[in-house]
Structures are given as C-alpha cells and as structure tokens.
C-alpha cells in the first residue's frame, strides 16, 4: 500500500464514519504502517480522531434478536481435526474452560442478527465470571491473523453496542439455568489474543507506551484485553 499522509488518513476515517456500524470493516482502521509526513502510526492518528468524535458511537443501532442468542446445538461440539479453521477450532476447545479473570467460556459464535439483511456478524466467545457476575463478549484473534488491534477493538465494541443487552442477559440465564436476576449481571467487551497474531504484537506496544492514543480510546470505550498466555498462567489451559 502506498503511504498515506496524516490528512489522507483523517479523510479516510471521516468517510468511514458515515457508516458507523461498518467502521470496524473499513480499510483505514486496518492500516499498519506510519504516515508519510508526520511519521505517526495510522492507528494512532485514527484513535486520536475517534477520541474527538466519541459521540458518534452512540449512533450505533441496537438490534433485537427474536430468537435466543445462545444456539442449542452448541451443547454438542464437534471439532474437525482436519479443518484449517484454526481460530474456530481453538474457540470450540475453550468452551466450558475456566479462564480465570474471564470466568468460564459458555458459548461460541453467538449470532447477533435478527434478519438476514442485518450487517452484524457473530461474537466469537461469551464467558461468565460468577464471582463478579460479569458476562464477557469476546473477540478472539488467533495466530496468523494480521488485523490490527484497533480493528479488533472496534469490532467487539460495535457488537457490544448493537446487542440487546437485556435480552442477552435474560437468554443467558434461561439457556444456562442461572437463578440470578439478569439485572445483577454486567456485560463487558473483551479482546482475547493468541500469540503470533498482529494484534498481540500491537498490544505489547500498547503496554510499552508506544500507542497512547489507542490506549486512551480503549479506556473510554471500556474494552479490556487479555492474552491466551496470561490466562494459561491463571488456569493451566492447554491448546
């Protein structure tokens, strides 16, 4: 890709913001290099602009799904060892595992659409921490994935803003036989990263102070980040 200037990067973002629900799919949030004039990371330029436009996210429409969010046939999980879909296989292996801070993984590939024309995808994983009464919506990035940490964060936040939170909590309690009142449950967006993916490397840079604008954006959006290694240390989970 030909290097973009800072202004070109901002202009690309402004165009993408016209369809806020599709922002995470836009090309500019997945640019990985630096601007040709200011030598700033594209994602830092974009994160800084999004901090100024934070109210835009309030325009993301909630979609109420008529069917349950939790798929009944996911109770019996089949893992095809010959499949080359590594992320999906790994997600299936995590179901019913205790992930420490994230609690226990309850389901995978949770559908958000109500009708076919809805643009929403699926939440990779949902976990529940009984101690904190927190339901986590998790975006998983597996090894080899080249998407940016910004894209992963925007994707899960879009899903979080789009989902009917009250129905999600009610469906969760009914599907997994929890007697707790749904009103007591908190819902939070999370990005979970496997080593050897681009977002994992970028998270290391965030932690070293290299991506302060992204860190500030993630804090404002309330997104938490975990690595598989950290969770393995907590609960001895093997892949």
C-alpha positions in Angstrom: 0.0 0.0 0.0 1.2 3.5 -0.9 2.0 5.5 2.3 -0.7 8.0 3.2 -0.3 11.4 4.7 -1.9 12.3 8.0 -4.6 14.3 6.3 -5.3 11.5 3.9 -5.7 9.1 6.9 -8.1 11.5 8.6 -10.1 12.0 5.5 -10.4 8.2 5.0 -11.6 7.9 8.6 -14.2 10.7 8.1 -15.7 8.8 5.1 -15.8 5.6 7.1 -17.6 7.4 10.0 -20.6 8.0 7.7 -21.5 4.3 8.3 -20.6 3.9 12.0 -21.8 0.3 12.2 -19.3 -0.6 9.5 -16.4 1.4 10.8 -14.5 -1.7 12.0 -14.7 -3.2 8.5 -13.2 -0.1 6.8 -9.7 -0.4 5.3 -8.2 2.6 7.2 -8.6 1.0 10.7 -6.5 -1.9 9.5 -3.6 0.1 8.1 -0.4 -0.9 9.9 2.3 1.5 8.8 3.1 5.2 9.5 2.0 8.4 7.8 4.4 9.7 5.1 4.6 13.2 6.5 4.2 13.1 10.3 5.6 9.6 10.8 2.7 8.6 13.1 1.1 5.2 13.2 -2.0 5.3 11.2 -3.9 3.7 14.1 -2.7 6.4 16.5 -3.9 9.1 14.1 -7.3 7.4 13.8 -7.6 6.7 17.6 -6.9 10.4 18.3 -9.6 11.4 15.9 -12.1 8.9 17.3 -11.5 10.4 20.8 -12.7 13.7 19.4 -15.7 12.0 17.8 -16.6 9.7 20.6 -20.3 10.6 20.5 -20.5 9.0 17.0 -20.6 5.6 18.7 -24.0 6.5 20.2 -25.5 6.3 16.7 -24.9 2.5 16.6 -28.3 1.0 16.5 -29.4 -1.8 18.8 -30.7 -4.9 17.1 -33.2 -7.0 19.0 -32.9 -10.7 18.0 -36.2 -12.5 18.2 -34.5 -15.9 18.6 -32.3 -16.8 21.5 -28.7 -15.5 21.4 -27.5 -18.9 22.5 -27.5 -21.7 20.0 -29.0 -25.0 21.4 -26.9 -27.3 19.2 -23.7 -25.8 20.6 -24.1 -28.1 23.6 -22.6 -31.0 21.5 -19.4 -29.6 20.0 -17.7 -31.4 17.1 -14.1 -30.3 16.4 -12.9 -31.4 12.9 -9.2 -32.1 13.3 -8.8 -31.8 9.6 -10.2 -28.3 9.4 -7.9 -25.5 8.6 -10.0 -23.0 10.5 -7.7 -22.7 13.4 -9.5 -19.9 15.2 -12.8 -21.7 15.2 -11.2 -25.0 16.4 -9.5 -23.1 19.2 -12.7 -21.3 20.2 -14.5 -24.6 20.4 -11.7 -26.1 22.6 -12.2 -23.2 25.1 -15.9 -23.9 25.6 -16.6 -24.8 29.3 -13.0 -24.0 30.2 -12.4 -21.8 33.3 -10.4 -18.8 32.1 -9.6 -17.2 35.4 -10.4 -13.5 35.2 -12.9 -14.1 32.3 -14.7 -16.8 34.1 -15.9 -19.9 32.3 -16.5 -19.9 28.5 -20.2 -20.6 27.9 -20.7 -20.5 24.1 -19.0 -19.6 20.8 -20.1 -17.8 17.6 -23.1 -16.1 19.2 -25.3 -14.7 16.4 -26.4 -11.1 16.7 -28.5 -10.8 13.5 -32.3 -10.7 13.7 -32.9 -10.9 9.9 -30.6 -11.8 7.1 -30.1 -8.2 5.9 -28.6 -7.1 9.3 -24.9 -6.4 8.9 -23.9 -7.9 12.2 -21.5 -10.9 12.5 -21.1 -13.2 15.4 -19.4 -12.8 18.8 -16.5 -15.3 18.9 -17.0 -16.3 22.5 -19.1 -15.5 25.6 -17.8 -16.2 29.1 -19.3 -15.6 32.6 -17.5 -14.8 35.8 -19.8 -16.0 38.6 -17.8 -14.1 41.3 -18.1 -10.7 39.6 -21.4 -11.5 37.9 -19.9 -10.4 34.6 -20.8 -11.6 31.1 -17.9 -11.0 28.7 -18.4 -10.6 24.9 -15.1 -11.8 23.4 -13.4 -11.0 20.1 -10.7 -13.7 19.5 -7.7 -13.2 17.3 -5.8 -16.3 16.5 -2.2 -16.9 15.4 -1.5 -15.7 11.8 -4.3 -13.1 11.9 -3.0 -9.8 10.5 -5.8 -7.5 11.6 -4.9 -4.5 13.8 -5.7 -4.2 17.5 -7.8 -1.1 16.6 -10.0 -3.2 14.3 -10.4 -5.9 16.9 -11.4 -3.3 19.5 -13.9 -1.5 17.2 -15.4 -4.8 16.1 -16.2 -6.0 19.6 -17.4 -2.6 20.7 -19.7 -2.4 17.7 -21.2 -5.8 18.7 -21.5 -4.6 22.3 -23.4 -1.5 21.3 -25.6 -3.5 18.8 -26.7 -6.3 21.0 -29.9 -6.1 23.0 -28.2 -6.3 26.4 -31.4 -7.0 28.4 -32.4 -9.8 26.1 -28.9 -11.2 26.1 -28.8 -11.4 29.9 -32.3 -13.0 30.0 -31.4 -15.5 27.3 -28.2 -16.3 29.1 -29.9 -17.0 32.4 -32.5 -19.2 30.8 -30.1 -21.1 28.5 -27.7 -22.0 31.3 -30.1 -22.3 34.2 -28.8 -19.4 36.3 -31.2 -18.4 39.1 -29.6 -14.9 39.4 -31.6 -11.9 38.3 -30.4 -10.7 34.9 -30.4 -7.1 36.3 -27.4 -8.1 38.5 -25.3 -9.1 35.5 -22.8 -6.7 34.0 -21.8 -7.1 30.3 -18.3 -6.1 29.1 -16.5 -6.2 25.7 -13.2 -8.0 25.6 -10.4 -8.8 23.0 -8.6 -12.1 23.6 -5.3 -12.5 21.7 -3.3 -15.6 20.8 0.4 -15.2 20.3 1.8 -14.7 16.8 -1.0 -12.5 15.6 -0.6 -8.9 14.7 -2.9 -7.5 17.4 -0.9 -9.4 20.0 2.3 -7.7 18.9 0.5 -4.3 18.9 -0.8 -5.0 22.5 2.8 -5.4 23.6 3.5 -2.0 22.1 0.5 -0.5 24.0 1.8 -1.9 27.2 5.3 -0.4 26.5 3.7 3.1 26.0 4.1 3.2 22.2 0.4 3.6 21.4 -1.0 6.1 24.0 -3.9 7.3 21.8 -5.2 3.8 21.3 -4.8 3.1 25.0 -6.9 6.2 25.8 -9.6 5.2 23.3 -9.9 1.7 24.6 -10.2 3.0 28.1 -13.0 5.4 27.1 -14.8 2.6 25.3 -14.4 0.3 28.3 -12.7 -2.5 26.3 -10.4 -5.0 28.2 -7.6 -7.0 26.7 -6.3 -10.5 27.6 -3.7 -12.8 26.1 -4.0 -16.5 26.0 -0.7 -16.8 27.7 -1.9 -14.8 30.7 -5.0 -17.0 31.0 -2.9 -20.1 30.7 -0.8 -19.0 33.7 -4.0 -18.4 35.6 -5.8 -21.7 34.9 -3.3 -24.0 33.2 -5.3 -24.2 29.9 -3.7 -26.1 27.1 -4.3 -25.7 23.4 
